Amino acid sequence: MGNKFYYKFMNCKDFLKITGGKNRAAGYAAGNFILLCLFCTALYAYDLQISPIRFYHESYNTPQLKTLISEFDYSGYISSGSDEFERMILLKNWVFYNIKYDFVSRTQNLRNALVILRRARKGRPFLCTNFSAVYMQCAISLGWTSRYFFVRKPDGREHALNDVWSNQYNKWVFIDPTWNIHLEKKGIPLSLYEARNEWIKNGGKDVIYVFGAGESRIDYSYSDLPVKRSDNKLWKTMPVDKNWLGYTYEIAMPGRNNFFSHKRGDGRDIWDLIYIIKDRINRHDKKWAFRKRKAIDGKEMMFHPVNRASVEIRRNVYNNRSYAEIILSSDRDGSYTPNFKAFLVNVNNSGWKMSAGSFRLKLKPGINSLKARIVNQFGIMGPITEIKIESYTDHH
């Protein structure tokens, strides 16, 4: 289906240590045996996306994801959400209230949610780079596709935040767990790219700043800014003001969210693949650290769709009856499905059934309805693609 899985293993010196043997040949033999076992269980897999950009997704088989969701209670906390997006922002709320913020943290390059949350339990403070890593990895453990971003204001102030793919809204949604906010316009959550366009257009005057989730949710309009809260040191020191959206001036995205399975697993080595948005607004800035990284089209490439089922129809007639050959794909038309598992189809509202990637559909007279969606290895279903097919009879 276009999804490729790769595996990372220990080297032979590590195998020799495990076996405790001094015989190199025995060590290599033992190593090969363990390699085979690991390959069969795919413990250290990542899902490689080739198009429209190269991106390394954390695999559902990554053991740290299972440890994360079992050791901490966020899955139970977000279960009160009435829909998928409400659960996504409840996760943001959970991260915000379970990590202490301080400007003096020395762990700004640590991006391992297990380590961060374990230290946070002991009262250790952290920065935005740590908050964003926790949100992203917790979201992935729940089956959602989340990514990590670096942003920068025109005055040089920098920040780290996230986005997450909403199957409910069929789009990327901006998430800031450090300030515990997301952005909306006319009740629809905004992507980071859309938020940037709002800032460019009129400074974000039409944007609603949504703090928290559930019972703690508070909506702030542009006229309410600046907003100063006492929830943590960040809110006390740096209120959300009318220049806050300036953080979208420059946007950089690592080409991976597999921080657990990449190299040492602490998320420090993520600089090999960085994408940036570079346009007429920021192209003259010479001070940004990422200015020479790969510039791509923000709307079409950086914010491409995921989890969509693409449907191709080929018409055929057999024995004067009307049929359609249906071809399903999870990585066509600019979309990609991380950790793809299967297709689900619903023909003429007869109920959802698992389907192969291609099948012959017998059409009833008149208009036929075909709905298709994907389900990933976590059991999360993507947006619905619906098409209408008109049957016909060959009279020749």
C-alpha positions in Angstrom: 0.0 0.0 0.0 3.0 2.2 -0.2 3.9 2.0 3.4 7.5 0.8 4.1 8.7 -0.5 7.4 12.4 -0.5 8.4 14.0 -1.9 11.5 16.9 -0.8 13.8 18.8 -3.3 15.8 21.8 -3.5 18.2 25.2 -4.0 16.7 27.4 -7.1 17.1 29.4 -5.7 20.0 26.1 -5.4 21.9 25.3 -9.0 21.1 28.6 -10.1 22.5 27.9 -8.2 25.7 24.5 -9.9 25.9 25.8 -13.4 25.4 28.8 -12.7 27.7 30.9 -14.7 25.3 34.5 -14.0 24.2 34.1 -16.0 21.0 33.3 -13.6 18.2 31.9 -16.3 16.0 29.5 -17.4 18.7 28.6 -13.8 19.3 27.7 -13.2 15.7 25.7 -16.4 15.6 23.8 -15.4 18.7 23.4 -11.9 17.2 21.9 -13.3 14.0 19.4 -15.4 16.0 18.3 -12.4 18.0 18.1 -10.3 14.8 15.7 -12.8 13.4 13.5 -12.8 16.5 13.4 -9.0 16.5 12.6 -8.9 12.8 9.7 -11.2 13.3 8.3 -9.0 16.1 9.2 -5.7 14.4 10.0 -4.2 17.7 12.1 -1.3 16.4 10.1 -0.4 13.3 9.5 2.9 11.7 7.1 3.7 8.9 8.8 5.5 6.0 6.7 7.9 3.9 8.2 8.7 0.5 5.6 11.2 -1.0 4.8 14.0 -1.1 7.6 14.5 1.4 10.0 12.1 3.0 8.9 11.6 6.6 9.7 8.9 9.2 6.7 7.9 11.2 6.9 6.1 14.6 5.6 2.5 14.2 2.8 1.2 16.3 5.2 -1.6 17.2 7.6 0.7 19.0 7.6 -0.7 22.6 8.0 2.8 24.2 4.5 3.8 23.0 2.9 0.9 24.8 5.0 1.7 27.9 3.9 5.3 27.8 0.2 4.7 27.5 0.3 2.0 30.3 2.5 4.0 32.7 0.6 7.2 32.6 -3.2 7.9 32.9 -3.9 10.2 30.0 -5.9 7.7 28.0 -8.4 7.5 30.9 -8.4 11.3 31.3 -9.3 12.0 27.7 -12.0 9.4 27.5 -14.5 12.0 28.7 -14.2 13.7 25.4 -17.4 13.6 23.3 -15.6 13.2 20.0 -12.1 12.7 18.6 -11.1 16.4 18.5 -12.3 17.0 22.1 -10.1 14.1 23.2 -7.2 15.7 21.3 -7.4 18.9 23.1 -8.1 17.1 26.4 -4.7 15.5 25.9 -3.2 19.0 25.4 -4.8 20.0 28.7 -3.4 16.9 30.4 0.2 17.6 29.3 -0.1 21.2 30.4 -1.2 20.4 33.9 1.2 17.4 34.4 4.5 19.2 33.5 5.9 22.2 35.4 7.2 25.1 33.3 10.4 27.0 34.0 12.8 29.0 31.9 15.9 27.6 33.4 15.5 23.9 32.4 18.7 22.4 31.0 16.8 19.7 29.1 15.6 21.7 26.1 16.9 19.0 23.7 15.4 16.1 25.5 12.4 14.8 23.5 11.6 11.5 25.2 8.1 11.6 26.8 8.9 8.7 29.2 11.9 10.4 30.6 10.2 13.8 30.8 7.1 12.6 32.5 9.0 10.5 35.0 11.1 13.5 36.0 8.0 15.7 36.0 6.4 13.5 38.6 9.4 14.4 40.8 8.8 18.1 40.2 11.4 18.8 37.6 10.5 21.8 35.3 10.7 21.8 31.5 10.5 24.0 28.4 8.3 24.2 25.3 10.6 21.7 23.4 9.8 19.1 26.1 6.1 19.8 26.3 5.8 19.4 22.6 7.6 16.1 22.6 5.3 14.7 25.2 2.2 15.8 23.4 3.4 14.3 20.1 4.4 10.9 21.5 1.3 10.6 23.7 -0.8 11.4 20.6 1.0 8.8 18.5 0.5 6.2 21.2 -3.3 6.8 20.9 -3.1 6.2 17.1 -3.2 9.9 16.0 -0.6 11.4 13.6 1.2 14.3 15.3 4.2 16.3 14.4 6.8 18.6 15.9 7.5 22.2 14.9 9.9 24.9 15.6 8.5 28.5 15.1 10.1 31.9 15.3 8.9 35.5 15.6 10.3 38.4 13.6 12.1 39.6 16.7 13.9 36.3 17.0 11.9 34.7 19.9 11.5 31.0 19.3 9.0 28.4 20.4 8.2 24.7 19.8 4.7 23.3 19.3 2.7 20.6 17.5 0.0 19.8 15.1 -2.2 16.7 14.9 -4.2 15.2 12.0 -7.9 15.4 12.8 -9.9 12.7 11.1 -13.0 14.5 12.3 -12.2 17.8 10.5 -10.1 16.1 7.7 -7.2 18.5 8.3 -4.1 19.3 10.4 -4.8 21.2 13.6 -2.5 23.4 15.5 -1.8 22.4 19.1 0.3 24.3 21.7 0.6 22.3 24.9 2.9 24.8 26.5 0.4 27.6 26.6 -2.5 25.0 26.5 -4.2 26.6 23.5 -5.4 25.9 20.1 -6.9 28.3 17.5 -10.3 28.5 16.0 -12.1 30.6 13.4 -15.9 30.4 13.2 -15.8 27.2 15.4 -13.4 25.3 13.1 -9.9 24.6 14.5 -7.0 26.1 12.5 -3.9 24.4 11.1 -0.5 26.1 11.7 -0.5 27.2 8.1 -4.0 28.7 8.3 -3.0 30.5 11.5 0.0 31.9 9.7 -2.3 33.2 6.9 -4.6 34.8 9.5 -1.6 36.6 11.0 -0.4 37.8 7.6 -3.9 39.0 6.6 -4.8 41.1 9.6 -2.8 40.1 12.6 -5.2 37.4 13.6 -8.2 39.6 14.4 -10.7 36.9 13.5 -9.0 34.2 15.5 -10.3 32.7 18.7 -7.6 31.6 21.2 -9.0 28.5 23.0 -7.4 27.7 26.4 -7.8 24.3 28.0 -10.5 21.7 27.2 -13.6 20.3 28.8 -14.6 22.2 31.9 -11.5 24.3 31.8 -12.1 25.6 28.3 -12.1 29.4 27.9 -12.3 31.2 24.5 -10.4 34.5 24.1 -11.1 36.8 21.2 -8.6 39.3 19.7 -10.2 42.1 21.8 -9.5 40.1 25.0 -5.8 40.2 24.4 -3.4 40.4 26.2 -4.4 37.6 28.5 -2.4 36.9 31.6 -3.1 33.8 33.6 -1.6 32.3 36.8 -1.5 28.7 35.7 2.2 28.5 35.3 5.4 30.6 35.1 5.1 31.0 31.3 1.6 32.5 31.5 2.6 34.8 34.3 5.7 36.0 32.5 4.6 36.0 28.8 0.9 36.7 28.4 -0.7 35.8 25.1 -0.9 39.2 23.4 -1.9 40.6 20.0 1.6 39.8 18.6 1.5 36.2 19.7 0.6 34.8 16.3 3.9 36.3 15.1 5.4 33.0 16.1 4.1 31.7 12.7 6.5 34.1 10.9 8.9 31.2 10.4 8.0 27.5 10.5 10.4 24.5 10.5 9.3 20.8 10.8 11.6 17.9 11.4 10.9 15.2 8.8 10.2 12.6 11.5 8.2 11.9 14.6 9.9 8.6 15.4 11.9 10.1 18.2 11.6 6.9 20.2 13.1 4.6 17.6 15.6 7.1 16.0 19.2 6.7 17.1 19.5 7.0 20.9 15.8 7.4 21.4 16.0 10.7 23.3 15.0 12.9 20.5 18.2 14.9 20.5 19.3 13.9 17.0 16.5 15.1 14.8 18.4 17.6 12.6 19.1 15.4 9.6 15.9 16.3 7.9 14.2 19.7 8.4 11.6 21.3 6.2 10.8 25.0 6.3 8.3 27.5 4.8 10.1 30.2 3.0 8.2 32.9 1.1 7.9 36.6 0.5 7.2 37.2 4.2 10.4 35.7 5.6 12.8 35.1 2.7 15.1 38.1 3.6 15.8 36.9 7.1 19.4 35.9 7.4 19.5 35.1 11.2 17.3 32.1 11.4 19.2 28.9 12.1 17.0 26.9 9.6 17.1 29.4 6.8 19.2 27.1 4.5 17.1 24.0 5.1 14.8 22.5 2.5 12.0 25.0 1.6 8.8 23.4 0.5 5.3 24.5 -0.4 3.5 24.8 3.0 0.0 24.1 1.9 0.5 21.3 -0.6 3.5 19.5 0.8 4.1 20.3 4.5 0.3 20.2 5.2 -0.6 17.3 2.9 -3.6 15.1 3.9 -3.2 11.8 5.7 -5.4 8.8 6.4 -7.5 9.3 3.3 -8.8 6.4 1.1 -8.5 7.2 -2.6 -11.0 5.5 -4.8 -10.5 4.8 -8.5 -13.4 3.4 -10.6 -13.1 1.3 -13.8 -16.4 0.5 -15.5 -17.1 -2.9 -17.0 -20.2 -4.8 -18.2 -20.6 -8.6 -17.9 -23.6 -10.5 -19.2 -25.6 -7.3 -19.7 -25.2 -6.4 -16.0 -23.4 -3.4 -14.7 -20.3 -3.7 -12.6 -17.5 -1.4 -11.4 -13.9 -2.3 -10.7 -12.9 -0.5 -7.5 -9.3 0.3 -6.8 -8.5 1.6 -3.3 -5.3 3.3 -2.3 -4.0 4.8 1.0 -1.1 6.8 -0.5 -2.5 8.5 -3.6 -3.5 12.1 -4.4 -1.0 13.6 -2.0 -2.2 11.6 1.0 -0.4 9.0 3.1 -1.6 6.6 5.8 1.0 6.0 8.6 0.7 2.5 10.1 -1.9 1.4 7.5 -3.9 -1.7 8.4 -6.9 -2.1 6.1 -9.6 -0.5 4.1 -13.3 -0.4 5.2 -16.1 0.0 2.6 -19.8 0.6 2.9 -21.8 -0.1 -0.2 -25.3 1.4 -0.4 -25.4 1.9 3.4 -25.2 -1.8 4.0 -22.7 -1.4 6.8 -18.9 -1.2 7.1 -16.9 -4.2 6.0 -13.2 -4.9 5.6 -12.1 -4.8 2.0 -9.2 -5.7 -0.2 -7.4 -3.0 -2.2 -9.4 -3.9 -5.3 -12.7 -5.6 -5.9 -15.5 -5.9 -8.4 -18.7 -4.2 -7.3 -22.1 -5.3 -8.7 -24.2 -2.3 -9.1 -27.9 -2.0 -8.5 -30.1 -0.1 -11.0 -29.8 3.7 -10.6 -27.4 5.5 -8.3 -25.1 3.5 -6.0 -23.2 4.8 -3.0 -19.7 3.7 -2.1 -18.0 4.9 1.1 -14.4 4.1 1.9 -12.0 4.8 4.7 -8.9 3.4 6.2 -8.2 1.9 9.6 -4.7 2.0 11.0 -2.9 -0.5 13.2 -4.1 1.4 16.3 -7.7 0.9 15.3 -8.2 4.6 14.4 -10.4 5.2 11.3 -9.7 7.9 8.8 -12.1 10.4 7.1 -14.8 9.0 4.8 -14.5 9.2 1.1 -17.9 8.9 -0.6 -18.6 8.6 -4.3 -21.8 8.0 -6.3 -21.8 5.4 -9.2 -24.6 5.2 -11.7 -25.3 1.8 -13.2 -26.0 1.1 -16.8 -26.7 -1.8 -19.3 -24.8 -2.4 -22.5 -27.4 -2.7 -25.3 -25.0 -3.5 -28.0 
